[in-house]
Amino acid sequence: MDRNCILIGVPVQDGAGRLGCDMGPSAYRTAGLAGALQELGFAVVDRGNVAPAPPSGPQAHANPALKKLAEIVAWTALLSDVAFAAGGEGLPIFLGGDHSLAAGTVSGMSRRAAEEGRDLFVLWLDAHPDFHTPDTTKSGNLHGVPMAYATGRPGFAGVFPPLAVAVKPENVCMLGLRSVDPAERAALAEAGVLVHDMRAIDEHGIAPLLGAFLDQVAASGGLLHVSLDVDFLDPAVAPGVGTTVPGGATFREAHLVMEMLHDSGLVRSLDLVELNPFLDERGRTALLMVDLAASLMGRRVLDRPTRSF
């Protein structure tokens, strides 16, 4: 694991259905992310927040439900370049912002992996697969399309930036799903994405499911991008998100995932997304997400000081 961490704030909220995610980067900084990483021996550079130039006007599309299409296309183009560059300098951590940012971060890291002659693998920790296309989304909220885009699904040509290198669908593991639309369910099956929903976690435990995927990444010599959505967690422990779905990962399950990721030594980049501080309780979710990031980077739960909320 690279000892240089690059923090990049991505205050995008145009892909979500409600306001507030643009405050996420500030919340992560206030919750002490940089200090937690430095305590673990990492060199940390905070690049501040990025933002694209405002679009000149709305972008037309046959689906009238689409919201903020031109804005999300601009964010995707910018973040693809930012991720590609940062991925060659250290371990970038993207502080979201809603999950639409992953269209850019994943596509950029896929180009970085190809530059190194390797494949990109993606661990998608989320209640939702975000596998809609601009044609199939009914809500029109474009935080629901990034993985379909990054894996090269039809429906993005002429709308989103052309993909330099699509992620192979079989290199994607979605863990913790529990809210999947019919169109997404059919597309996931057709594409061959590895899906472990909460029932699979209940039946088999999270460790063997994740362990098998990490073995696949290691065997291929791939790069691993982790995209962690707040709603991967159960809302009882992480209320600060606009897309709460009951029955998510527990505190311990989430930390176990992070600890296994650290032990693997495979992680090259990380998204922290969908934190909405406006919906949080005294910073509780931001602090938990920082703790999870610290676990991924090497902090053990036994080293973690107790805290009262």
C-alpha positions in Angstrom: 0.0 0.0 0.0 1.3 3.4 -1.0 2.4 5.5 2.0 1.5 8.8 0.3 -2.2 9.7 0.7 -3.7 12.4 -1.4 -7.0 13.8 -0.2 -9.3 15.3 -2.9 -12.5 16.9 -2.0 -15.4 16.4 -4.4 -18.3 18.6 -3.3 -20.8 17.3 -5.9 -24.4 17.0 -5.0 -26.0 17.3 -8.5 -26.4 13.5 -8.7 -28.4 13.1 -5.5 -32.0 13.6 -4.9 -31.5 16.0 -2.0 -29.1 18.8 -1.0 -26.3 18.4 1.5 -23.6 16.1 0.1 -21.6 19.1 -1.0 -20.7 19.5 2.7 -19.2 16.0 2.9 -15.5 17.0 2.2 -15.6 19.6 5.0 -17.1 17.0 7.4 -14.4 14.5 6.7 -11.8 17.1 7.3 -13.4 18.3 10.5 -13.7 14.6 11.7 -10.0 14.4 11.5 -9.2 12.2 8.5 -5.8 13.7 7.7 -4.7 13.4 11.4 -5.9 9.8 11.6 -3.8 8.9 8.5 -0.8 10.7 9.8 -0.9 8.9 13.1 -0.7 5.7 11.0 2.6 6.9 9.4 1.2 8.1 6.1 2.4 11.3 4.4 -0.8 13.2 3.7 -1.4 15.9 1.1 -4.8 17.6 1.0 -5.3 19.0 -2.5 -8.4 20.9 -1.4 -11.7 20.6 -3.4 -12.0 20.3 -7.1 -14.8 21.6 -9.3 -15.5 21.7 -13.1 -16.3 24.8 -15.0 -20.1 25.4 -15.0 -21.7 24.0 -18.1 -22.9 26.5 -20.7 -26.4 25.2 -20.6 -28.6 22.1 -20.1 -27.8 18.9 -22.1 -30.7 17.4 -24.0 -31.6 13.7 -23.6 -34.6 11.5 -24.7 -35.2 10.7 -21.0 -37.0 13.7 -19.6 -36.5 12.5 -16.0 -32.7 13.2 -16.1 -31.5 15.8 -13.7 -28.3 17.9 -13.9 -27.0 15.8 -16.8 -24.6 18.5 -18.1 -23.2 19.1 -14.6 -22.6 15.4 -14.0 -20.9 15.0 -17.4 -18.6 17.8 -16.5 -17.8 16.3 -13.1 -17.1 12.9 -14.7 -14.6 14.4 -17.3 -12.8 16.3 -14.6 -12.6 13.5 -12.1 -11.4 11.0 -14.6 -8.4 13.2 -15.3 -7.9 14.0 -11.6 -8.0 10.3 -10.6 -5.7 9.2 -13.4 -3.1 11.8 -12.3 -3.4 11.2 -8.6 -3.3 7.5 -9.0 0.2 7.8 -10.3 1.4 9.9 -7.4 0.0 8.0 -4.4 -3.1 6.6 -2.9 -6.0 9.1 -3.7 -8.9 9.3 -1.3 -11.9 11.1 -2.9 -14.1 12.9 -0.3 -17.6 13.0 -1.6 -20.0 14.3 -2.5 -22.6 11.9 -4.0 -21.9 8.6 -5.7 -22.0 10.1 -9.2 -18.4 11.0 -8.6 -17.4 7.3 -9.1 -18.1 7.6 -12.8 -15.0 9.8 -12.9 -12.9 8.2 -10.2 -13.4 4.6 -11.4 -12.9 5.4 -15.1 -9.7 7.4 -14.2 -8.3 4.6 -12.1 -9.1 2.1 -14.8 -7.0 4.2 -17.2 -4.2 4.3 -14.6 -4.3 0.5 -14.2 -4.0 0.1 -17.9 -1.1 2.5 -18.0 0.7 0.1 -15.6 -0.3 -3.0 -17.7 -2.9 -4.2 -15.1 -6.6 -4.6 -14.7 -8.7 -2.5 -12.3 -10.9 -4.3 -9.9 -13.7 -2.5 -8.0 -15.1 -3.3 -4.6 -18.5 -1.5 -4.5 -19.8 -1.2 -0.9 -23.3 0.1 -1.2 -27.0 -0.6 -0.7 -27.5 0.1 -4.4 -25.7 -1.1 -7.5 -25.9 2.2 -9.3 -26.2 0.2 -12.5 -28.8 2.3 -14.4 -28.1 4.0 -17.7 -29.4 7.4 -18.7 -32.2 5.5 -20.5 -33.3 3.3 -17.7 -33.3 5.6 -14.7 -36.7 6.6 -13.6 -35.7 8.9 -10.7 -33.3 10.8 -13.0 -30.8 11.1 -10.2 -27.4 10.4 -11.8 -25.8 9.0 -8.7 -27.5 5.8 -9.9 -25.4 5.4 -13.1 -21.7 5.4 -12.4 -20.9 1.6 -12.4 -22.9 1.1 -15.6 -20.9 3.9 -17.2 -17.5 2.6 -15.9 -18.2 -0.9 -17.1 -19.1 0.2 -20.6 -22.8 -0.5 -20.6 -24.7 0.8 -23.7 -26.5 4.1 -23.4 -23.7 6.5 -22.5 -22.2 7.1 -26.0 -22.6 10.6 -27.1 -23.8 11.6 -23.6 -20.9 11.0 -21.2 -17.2 11.3 -22.0 -15.8 8.4 -24.0 -14.3 5.7 -21.8 -10.5 5.2 -22.3 -10.6 1.8 -20.6 -13.8 0.2 -19.4 -13.7 -1.9 -16.2 -14.4 -5.6 -16.9 -17.8 -6.4 -15.2 -16.3 -9.6 -13.9 -13.7 -7.5 -12.0 -16.5 -5.8 -10.0 -17.7 -7.1 -6.6 -20.8 -5.5 -5.2 -21.1 -6.2 -1.5 -24.1 -5.3 0.8 -26.8 -4.6 -1.9 -30.4 -4.5 -0.7 -32.1 -2.0 -3.0 -32.0 -3.0 -6.6 -34.4 -1.9 -9.4 -35.6 -4.5 -11.9 -33.7 -2.9 -14.8 -30.5 -3.0 -12.7 -31.1 -6.6 -11.7 -31.4 -7.7 -15.3 -28.3 -5.6 -16.4 -26.2 -7.0 -13.5 -27.0 -10.6 -14.5 -26.3 -9.9 -18.2 -23.0 -8.2 -17.4 -21.7 -10.8 -15.1 -21.0 -8.6 -12.1 -20.3 -10.4 -8.8 -23.1 -9.5 -6.5 -23.3 -10.4 -2.8 -26.4 -8.9 -1.3 -27.2 -8.7 2.4 -28.9 -12.1 2.3 -25.7 -13.7 1.0 -23.8 -11.9 3.9 -26.4 -13.2 6.4 -26.1 -16.8 5.0 -22.3 -17.0 4.5 -20.7 -14.3 6.5 -18.9 -11.3 5.0 -15.3 -12.6 5.4 -15.5 -15.6 3.0 -17.3 -13.6 0.3 -14.8 -10.7 0.4 -11.8 -13.1 0.8 -12.6 -14.9 -2.4 -12.8 -11.6 -4.3 -9.5 -10.4 -2.8 -7.9 -13.7 -3.8 -9.1 -13.0 -7.4 -7.6 -9.5 -7.4 -4.3 -10.8 -6.0 -4.1 -13.7 -8.5 -4.5 -11.3 -11.4 -2.0 -8.7 -10.1 -4.8 -6.1 -10.4 -5.3 -2.7 -8.8 -8.2 -2.4 -6.4 -10.4 0.7 -6.1 -12.8 0.7 -3.1 -16.0 2.8 -3.3 -17.6 3.1 0.1 -21.1 4.6 0.3 -22.5 5.6 3.7 -25.6 3.6 3.0 -23.6 0.4 2.9 -23.9 0.7 6.7 -27.1 0.2 8.6 -28.8 3.6 9.2 -28.8 2.7 12.9 -25.0 3.3 13.0 -24.7 5.7 10.1 -27.8 8.0 9.8 -26.1 10.8 7.8 -27.2 9.8 4.3 -30.1 10.7 2.1 -30.7 7.1 0.9 -31.1 5.1 4.1 -32.1 1.5 3.5 -32.6 -0.7 6.7 -30.7 -3.9 7.1 -27.2 -2.8 6.2 -23.8 -3.8 7.4 -23.1 -3.6 11.1 -20.3 -1.7 12.8 -18.2 -4.8 13.1 -18.9 -6.1 9.6 -17.8 -2.8 8.1 -14.6 -2.8 10.2 -13.9 -6.4 9.3 -14.1 -5.4 5.6 -11.7 -2.6 6.1 -9.3 -4.7 8.1 -9.3 -7.4 5.4 -8.7 -4.8 2.7 -5.7 -3.5 4.7 -4.3 -7.0 5.2 -4.6 -7.7 1.4 -2.3 -4.7 0.6 -4.2 -4.3 -2.7 -6.0 -1.0 -2.3 -4.9 1.8 -4.6 -7.7 4.3 -4.3 -10.8 5.0 -2.2 -14.1 6.8 -2.5 -15.9 8.0 0.6 -19.4 9.1 -0.7 -22.9 10.1 0.1 -22.2 11.6 3.5 -24.8 14.3 4.1 -23.8 16.2 7.2 -27.2 18.0 7.2 -28.8 14.6 8.1 -26.1 13.5 10.5 -26.3 13.4 14.4 -23.5 15.5 15.9 -21.0 14.3 13.3 -21.6 10.6 14.2 -21.5 9.3 10.6 -18.5 11.4 9.6 -16.6 10.1 12.6 -17.5 6.5 11.8 -16.5 6.9 8.1 -13.1 8.3 9.2 -12.7 5.4 11.6 -13.4 3.0 8.7 -10.9 4.7 6.4 -8.4 4.5 9.2 -9.1 0.7 9.6 -8.5 0.3 5.9 -5.2 2.1 6.2 -4.0 -0.1 9.1 -5.6 1.0 12.4 -6.9 -1.9 14.5 -10.2 -1.6 16.3 -8.4 -2.6 19.5 -6.2 0.5 19.0 -9.3 2.7 18.7 -10.0 5.0 21.7 -13.6 4.9 23.0 -15.7 7.9 22.3 -19.0 9.1 23.7 -21.6 10.5 21.2 
